[in-house]
Amino acid sequence: MRIVIIDGHPDAAGGHLCGALADAYAQGAADAGHAVTRLSPAIMRFGFLQSQAEQEKGVPEDDIRAAQADIAACDHLVLIYPLWLGGMPARLKAFWEQLARPGFAYDPSKGPFGGKLLEGRSARVIVTMGMPSWWFRLAYRSASLTALRIGILHFVGIRPVRATLIGQVAAPDFNARHWLETVRRLGRGGR
């Protein structure tokens, strides 16, 4: 299986849980014989889109075109990011806006529900957060995850999309070792 792992943490310095989870997934996947490509929007060169015209007709920067090629060639996509203010960090959202352009991710001539150009791929979304994951599901209704799943991934044809929510990451009793092993197992299974 060809797997692309996107470490969506915006801190290019590294040393964060999202990076460790990406490492664990990559290790598990490689151990099982899967081909792994890693992307880190934090170190990529691209700007924020400023208009609909730019999104529809602008030319993506080199790093975005390279990411598009990696994603076009993959079977499974893994997206790992921290929950910031109830959603994905702005840098990661900007990455998706740059990446999921017409002609690459969807064909607007097919209408709002057709033209999904990334069909045939599955995804795993791993979200880390300070709050308990059950609170994110109950109080937040997993709104940002739902927006990502339906508004981006399903919109471009990526299905199924499975999610792993890792809560209370700053708690004194947070068991990072447990989560790293869980994610390593997901990598081995290409799930």
Contacts in CASP RR format, 6 or more apart in sequence:
PFRMAT RR
TARGET T0000
AUTHOR 0000-0000-0000
METHOD contacts of the structure
MODEL  1
MRIVIIDGHPDAAGGHLCGALADAYAQGAADAGHAVTRLSPAIMRFGFLQ
SQAEQEKGVPEDDIRAAQADIAACDHLVLIYPLWLGGMPARLKAFWEQLA
RPGFAYDPSKGPFGGKLLEGRSARVIVTMGMPSWWFRLAYRSASLTALRI
GILHFVGIRPVRATLIGQVAAPDFNARHWLETVRRLGRGGR
1 29 0 8 1.000
1 34 0 8 1.000
1 35 0 8 1.000
1 75 0 8 1.000
1 76 0 8 1.000
1 190 0 8 1.000
2 34 0 8 1.000
2 35 0 8 1.000
2 37 0 8 1.000
2 73 0 8 1.000
2 74 0 8 1.000
2 75 0 8 1.000
2 76 0 8 1.000
3 29 0 8 1.000
3 34 0 8 1.000
3 35 0 8 1.000
3 36 0 8 1.000
3 37 0 8 1.000
3 74 0 8 1.000
3 75 0 8 1.000
3 76 0 8 1.000
3 77 0 8 1.000
3 78 0 8 1.000
3 187 0 8 1.000
3 190 0 8 1.000
4 36 0 8 1.000
4 37 0 8 1.000
4 38 0 8 1.000
4 39 0 8 1.000
4 70 0 8 1.000
4 71 0 8 1.000
4 74 0 8 1.000
4 76 0 8 1.000
4 77 0 8 1.000
4 78 0 8 1.000
5 22 0 8 1.000
5 25 0 8 1.000
5 26 0 8 1.000
5 29 0 8 1.000
5 36 0 8 1.000
5 37 0 8 1.000
5 38 0 8 1.000
5 39 0 8 1.000
5 78 0 8 1.000
5 80 0 8 1.000
6 38 0 8 1.000
6 39 0 8 1.000
6 40 0 8 1.000
6 41 0 8 1.000
6 77 0 8 1.000
6 78 0 8 1.000
6 79 0 8 1.000
6 80 0 8 1.000
6 92 0 8 1.000
6 95 0 8 1.000
7 18 0 8 1.000
7 19 0 8 1.000
7 22 0 8 1.000
7 38 0 8 1.000
7 39 0 8 1.000
7 40 0 8 1.000
7 41 0 8 1.000
7 42 0 8 1.000
7 80 0 8 1.000
7 81 0 8 1.000
8 18 0 8 1.000
8 40 0 8 1.000
8 41 0 8 1.000
8 42 0 8 1.000
8 79 0 8 1.000
8 80 0 8 1.000
8 81 0 8 1.000
8 82 0 8 1.000
8 88 0 8 1.000
8 89 0 8 1.000
8 91 0 8 1.000
8 92 0 8 1.000
8 95 0 8 1.000
9 16 0 8 1.000
9 18 0 8 1.000
9 19 0 8 1.000
9 42 0 8 1.000
9 80 0 8 1.000
9 81 0 8 1.000
9 82 0 8 1.000
9 89 0 8 1.000
10 41 0 8 1.000
10 42 0 8 1.000
10 89 0 8 1.000
10 90 0 8 1.000
10 91 0 8 1.000
10 92 0 8 1.000
11 42 0 8 1.000
12 40 0 8 1.000
12 42 0 8 1.000
12 43 0 8 1.000
14 42 0 8 1.000
16 82 0 8 1.000
17 82 0 8 1.000
17 128 0 8 1.000
17 166 0 8 1.000
17 169 0 8 1.000
17 176 0 8 1.000
18 80 0 8 1.000
18 81 0 8 1.000
18 82 0 8 1.000
18 126 0 8 1.000
18 128 0 8 1.000
19 80 0 8 1.000
20 176 0 8 1.000
20 180 0 8 1.000
21 80 0 8 1.000
21 126 0 8 1.000
21 128 0 8 1.000
21 166 0 8 1.000
21 179 0 8 1.000
21 180 0 8 1.000
21 183 0 8 1.000
22 38 0 8 1.000
22 78 0 8 1.000
22 80 0 8 1.000
24 180 0 8 1.000
24 181 0 8 1.000
24 183 0 8 1.000
24 184 0 8 1.000
24 187 0 8 1.000
25 78 0 8 1.000
25 80 0 8 1.000
25 126 0 8 1.000
25 183 0 8 1.000
25 184 0 8 1.000
25 186 0 8 1.000
25 187 0 8 1.000
26 36 0 8 1.000
26 38 0 8 1.000
26 187 0 8 1.000
27 184 0 8 1.000
28 184 0 8 1.000
28 185 0 8 1.000
28 187 0 8 1.000
28 188 0 8 1.000
28 189 0 8 1.000
29 36 0 8 1.000
29 187 0 8 1.000
29 188 0 8 1.000
29 189 0 8 1.000
29 190 0 8 1.000
30 36 0 8 1.000
31 188 0 8 1.000
32 187 0 8 1.000
32 188 0 8 1.000
32 189 0 8 1.000
32 190 0 8 1.000
34 187 0 8 1.000
34 189 0 8 1.000
34 190 0 8 1.000
37 70 0 8 1.000
37 74 0 8 1.000
39 67 0 8 1.000
39 70 0 8 1.000
41 91 0 8 1.000
41 92 0 8 1.000
41 94 0 8 1.000
41 95 0 8 1.000
42 91 0 8 1.000
44 63 0 8 1.000
44 64 0 8 1.000
44 67 0 8 1.000
44 95 0 8 1.000
45 61 0 8 1.000
45 62 0 8 1.000
45 63 0 8 1.000
46 60 0 8 1.000
46 61 0 8 1.000
46 63 0 8 1.000
46 64 0 8 1.000
46 94 0 8 1.000
46 95 0 8 1.000
46 98 0 8 1.000
47 61 0 8 1.000
47 94 0 8 1.000
47 98 0 8 1.000
48 90 0 8 1.000
48 94 0 8 1.000
48 97 0 8 1.000
49 55 0 8 1.000
49 94 0 8 1.000
49 97 0 8 1.000
49 98 0 8 1.000
55 97 0 8 1.000
55 101 0 8 1.000
55 102 0 8 1.000
56 101 0 8 1.000
56 102 0 8 1.000
56 108 0 8 1.000
58 101 0 8 1.000
60 68 0 8 1.000
60 98 0 8 1.000
60 99 0 8 1.000
60 101 0 8 1.000
61 98 0 8 1.000
64 95 0 8 1.000
64 98 0 8 1.000
64 99 0 8 1.000
67 95 0 8 1.000
67 99 0 8 1.000
68 99 0 8 1.000
68 104 0 8 1.000
71 77 0 8 1.000
71 99 0 8 1.000
71 118 0 8 1.000
71 121 0 8 1.000
72 104 0 8 1.000
72 118 0 8 1.000
74 121 0 8 1.000
75 120 0 8 1.000
75 121 0 8 1.000
75 122 0 8 1.000
76 121 0 8 1.000
76 122 0 8 1.000
76 123 0 8 1.000
76 124 0 8 1.000
76 190 0 8 1.000
76 191 0 8 1.000
77 121 0 8 1.000
77 122 0 8 1.000
77 123 0 8 1.000
77 124 0 8 1.000
77 153 0 8 1.000
77 158 0 8 1.000
78 123 0 8 1.000
78 124 0 8 1.000
78 125 0 8 1.000
78 126 0 8 1.000
78 187 0 8 1.000
79 123 0 8 1.000
79 124 0 8 1.000
79 125 0 8 1.000
79 126 0 8 1.000
79 148 0 8 1.000
80 125 0 8 1.000
80 126 0 8 1.000
80 127 0 8 1.000
80 128 0 8 1.000
81 88 0 8 1.000
81 89 0 8 1.000
81 92 0 8 1.000
81 126 0 8 1.000
81 127 0 8 1.000
81 128 0 8 1.000
82 89 0 8 1.000
82 127 0 8 1.000
82 128 0 8 1.000
82 129 0 8 1.000
83 127 0 8 1.000
83 128 0 8 1.000
83 129 0 8 1.000
83 130 0 8 1.000
83 131 0 8 1.000
83 136 0 8 1.000
83 144 0 8 1.000
86 140 0 8 1.000
86 143 0 8 1.000
86 144 0 8 1.000
87 144 0 8 1.000
88 144 0 8 1.000
88 148 0 8 1.000
96 152 0 8 1.000
99 105 0 8 1.000
100 106 0 8 1.000
100 152 0 8 1.000
100 155 0 8 1.000
100 156 0 8 1.000
102 108 0 8 1.000
103 117 0 8 1.000
104 117 0 8 1.000
105 117 0 8 1.000
105 118 0 8 1.000
105 155 0 8 1.000
105 156 0 8 1.000
106 114 0 8 1.000
106 115 0 8 1.000
106 116 0 8 1.000
106 117 0 8 1.000
106 118 0 8 1.000
106 155 0 8 1.000
106 156 0 8 1.000
107 114 0 8 1.000
107 115 0 8 1.000
107 117 0 8 1.000
108 115 0 8 1.000
109 115 0 8 1.000
116 155 0 8 1.000
116 156 0 8 1.000
116 157 0 8 1.000
117 156 0 8 1.000
117 157 0 8 1.000
118 156 0 8 1.000
118 157 0 8 1.000
118 158 0 8 1.000
119 157 0 8 1.000
119 158 0 8 1.000
119 159 0 8 1.000
120 157 0 8 1.000
120 158 0 8 1.000
120 159 0 8 1.000
121 157 0 8 1.000
121 158 0 8 1.000
122 158 0 8 1.000
122 159 0 8 1.000
122 160 0 8 1.000
122 161 0 8 1.000
122 162 0 8 1.000
123 153 0 8 1.000
123 158 0 8 1.000
123 160 0 8 1.000
123 161 0 8 1.000
123 162 0 8 1.000
124 161 0 8 1.000
124 162 0 8 1.000
124 163 0 8 1.000
124 164 0 8 1.000
124 186 0 8 1.000
124 190 0 8 1.000
124 191 0 8 1.000
125 145 0 8 1.000
125 148 0 8 1.000
125 149 0 8 1.000
125 153 0 8 1.000
125 161 0 8 1.000
125 162 0 8 1.000
125 163 0 8 1.000
125 164 0 8 1.000
126 163 0 8 1.000
126 164 0 8 1.000
126 166 0 8 1.000
126 183 0 8 1.000
127 136 0 8 1.000
127 145 0 8 1.000
127 163 0 8 1.000
127 164 0 8 1.000
127 165 0 8 1.000
127 166 0 8 1.000
128 166 0 8 1.000
128 167 0 8 1.000
128 169 0 8 1.000
129 136 0 8 1.000
129 165 0 8 1.000
129 166 0 8 1.000
129 167 0 8 1.000
129 168 0 8 1.000
129 169 0 8 1.000
130 167 0 8 1.000
130 168 0 8 1.000
130 169 0 8 1.000
130 170 0 8 1.000
130 171 0 8 1.000
131 167 0 8 1.000
131 168 0 8 1.000
132 167 0 8 1.000
132 168 0 8 1.000
133 165 0 8 1.000
133 166 0 8 1.000
133 167 0 8 1.000
133 168 0 8 1.000
136 142 0 8 1.000
136 165 0 8 1.000
136 167 0 8 1.000
137 165 0 8 1.000
142 163 0 8 1.000
142 165 0 8 1.000
145 163 0 8 1.000
145 165 0 8 1.000
149 161 0 8 1.000
149 163 0 8 1.000
153 159 0 8 1.000
153 161 0 8 1.000
154 161 0 8 1.000
162 191 0 8 1.000
164 182 0 8 1.000
164 183 0 8 1.000
164 186 0 8 1.000
166 179 0 8 1.000
168 174 0 8 1.000
END
